Amino acid sequence: MSVNKVIMVGGVATDPSSKFNDGPNVERMSFNVATSSNFKRKDGARDSETLYHKIVAFGRQAQEMESSELKKGDRIYLEGRIRYREVIPNESDTPITITEIVVIAFTILQRKRVEGNTQQDNS
């Protein structure tokens, strides 16, 4: 048995980009999520680290994200799986490995603050 599961809570760091198939439905959506963690260094000083994760959604999940109007600055909970793929950048013969999290389920926890107000998503 093997398990490939990611559970993440973070901030949407880039506005999502959608790719459409021949019809009106979203085929693929991608964006980045930032997560932060705090830790203590060897010298006792506190520090923090922010990581950016590439997120992709396909089919029904991409369509649901599109209809939820997910935006940069929203706080999101998501479940997914890790996927690795190789691409060859332009003008290069060396492939690079891209790590992505493929969305299985998501919930918008908090909308971006607008003029000092926080919009909650109660769905």
C-alpha positions, 0 to 999 in steps of 0.5 A, a space after each residue: 500500500 502507498 499513500 500520496 496525500 497533501 493537506 495544506 492551509 495557506 494563502 493564494 499567492 498568485 491569481 489563478 490562471 485558467 485554461 479552457 477546452 473547446 467549450 465553456 468549461 475550465 479544463 485546468 487551473 493553476 496558481 501558487 499557495 504560500 505557507 509559512 512556518 516559524 522555528 528557532 535557530 541554533 542561536 535561539 533566535 526565532 525565524 520564519 520560512 515561507 514556501 510557495 507551492 504550485 497548485 493545479 486542478 483539473 476538470 470538475 475541481 478546476 470548474 468549481 474553483 473557477 466558479 468560486 472566484 478564487 483570488 490572490 490573497 484568499 486563505 484556502 484549505 486544500 487536499 491533494 496529491 503530489 505530482 512530479 513532471 519533467 519539462 524541457 525549457 526553451 533553449 535548453 536540452 536539460 529537463 527540469 522536474 516540476 513539483 505540483 500539488 493536484 487538488 482533490 478537494 478545497 475550501 476557501 477559508 477567508 476572502 482577501 481583506 477589502 477596505 479593512 473588512 474580511 469577507 468570510 465564505 460560508 459555503 
